[in-house]
Amino acid sequence: MARPIRVGAVSYLNAKPLYYRLAERGLGIELSMDLPSRLATRLASGDLDIALIPSVEYLRGASSGYEILPGFAIAAHGPVRSVKLFSRVPFDRIDRLALDEGSRTSQALARVWLHAKFGIEPNRIEPLPMGVSALESTADAILVIGDRAMKVPEAPFHATVDLAEAWKSLTGLPFVFALWVVRAGVDLGDLPETLALCRADGLANADELARIHGPRLGLDFDSTYDYLTRVLSYDLGEVELAGLRRFAGMAADLGLCPEGVELVFHHRRDLAQSR
């Protein structure tokens, strides 16, 4: 009996359409949930075959043979609401920066934006542990991501910026936060087609997701539905790839990922071998 394909995903609201009812769509899939940063570690260790990981982790692991599943992403063409930098001082005076441990892409984006926009690199960078409120941190600025970013009050801070909106203003391009990434040599079989069905059904049932998950986040139905269907993009087309390549170059300039990373895409092994 063949080993199931080990799939890693995140429980954040923004990812739910990508694996909507995946576990119900047949045998041969072992789905596990974790933080984006931990999924990246597990994929690198061989504990997972495919995972929804921060885009910067693809850039960092590309030399290990990582492959991007074509067409899928978590991206934003404007304000994303769930990736925010809260600052107690003007942005150009940030010296001590606390970074949410949940997503390494957003960590890199915060540093890329601060450098590109204000020419600064904070002297002290520290983690914001999961479970610790941004209000508890004494850092000059705090990056918060995911569902909890939408619940942090802005009033106590000098300034707040939505980093996806800031990126679009800076570059004119969308920002790609996460990708389905496959380990080298893994045969996914029909999983890509299954994931395409998941995404289509997830977006078609966004009202259901909004009703279920909005209340636990303290969000009303309309805001949650809008977040899933208009704020976020789940496609990886040419404009998203252009944004990803721009981010790769800017992150490499700061030493946050290797230089000159090529984007390599996953193709079905049987099709590749028949060519």
Secondary structure by P-SEA (a helix, b strand, c coil): ccccbbbbbbccccccccccccccccccbbbbbbcaaaaaaaaaacccccccccaaaaaaacccbbbbccccccccccccccbbbbbccccccccbbbbccccaaaaaaaaaaaaaaccccccbbbbbccccccccccccbbbbbccccccccccccccccaaaaaaaaaccbbbbcccccccccccccaaaaaaaaaaaaaaaaaaaaaacccccccccaaaaaaaacccccccccaaaaaaaaaaaaaaaaacccccbbbbbbbccaaaaaac
